[in-house]
Amino acid sequence: MMPWWETLGLLFGILTILLLVGLPAGFAFLTINLVGAVIYLGGEAGLMQAVRNSVASITNFSLTPIPFFVLMGEVLFHTGVAMKAIDAFDNLIWRMPGRLAVIAVVAGTVFSAISGSTVATTALLGGLLLPQMLARGYNPRMAMGPIMAIGGVDMLIPPSALTVLLGSLAGISISGLLVAGVVPGMLLSVLFLGWIVGRCVLDPTLAPTFEHQRVTGWARWRPLVIYVTPLVFIFVVVILSMTAGWATPTESAAVGAAATVLVAAAYRAVTVRALAKSLMGTAAISGVILFIIIGATTFSQILSFSGATNGLVGLVQGAGLSQWVVLLGMMGILLVLGCFVDQVSMMLITLPFFMPLVQHYGWDPLWFGVMFLICMQLGLLTPPFGMLLFTMRSVAPKEIPTSEIFAAVMPYVLFGLLMLVLVMLFPPLATWLPSVLLGK
């Protein structure tokens, strides 16, 4: 049996090569697992164990909220309810510097509270608001930046499929982690709004004002009451049912999905075509996530059996480093990984090593989980492979260079780093709300 550091280098070397040649993450981990099962788990018996691990990993009941949360967002977007909500904010916010960029952030925050898909939020806002902003003379960076930034916040504000996945893989309370992301997510939205308004006040050319028909009286507030209030109510029901102990996260997710469909039906927006698209989108996204999960348990077990996990964790523990140095190193690894790999791969690569260290140093799992989520959120926005950068590239005009998309998102990446530091220095930002609502 080779030393643990050689095993670690071999496994991650093969994984890196497979990812670099363009093999999807799920297939890359599946390949590693097949090789590792034969070498480290005992040949044919190891392969059988890998199969049992795969079945156990995707039949885990704690993962059930994922398709429900994804379905909520798919129904919201495919039925057109989301567009009606944007129109409601358009009526309400009628005189403000950077008005359309502000609408993007406010609408995106509301969608984050009802959608489990960051990409869907960015694609919708980009498709609807970006052409309007560019047509009205907005600076491309001011137009694109807020749309990408608020899409990333979707990961922090429940419901979030990736939050459920992180809680399941890391052994962190899923309900606690869902609630813990609310305060940092809302604070990020406020920071974005402050930045947009401040920049547009100092330099009005970034977002020229334009004549907008002012709607007054009840007509101004009516769309908000009709199209936005029910969405906020669904968010409250999902969170309240979990925090009050009325339902498990899975049951709360099911209630949220059913409520979303009923709200869309009340608007007479549910058609066979829209429902079919929503279900197909849910199946596709959930299938990708679950396929990658298949590799998680076996990959962790191979690392454990080979001695790589204990070897690396023991090396860190025996190095005499302070816990702050270790924590900063872990966050740095996540930030670097976020530039190159997807969020699920980040979890599969790091959690087998990180969670033993979290237990060793006695850190609050919710506190660490929120920092992990912020790092994954930043990974969606950081060049060169941030998923939301590619999403914006798909909806932005071809004449806008990709370098402009990268530049547009950088101020919001800095705000994300600021929030990471604030949560690191002031843990109650992450732990206060779960302690109040859940007693965790």
Helices and strands as residue ranges (DSSP letters): H 4-20, H 25-40, H 43-58, G 61-63, H 65-78, H 81-92, H 99-112, H 118-135, H 140-153, H 161-170, H 174-180, H 182-202, G 204-206, H 218-223, I 224-228, H 229-243, H 249-266, H 272-305, H 308-318, H 323-338, H 343-361, H 365-379, H 387-395, H 402-425, H 428-437
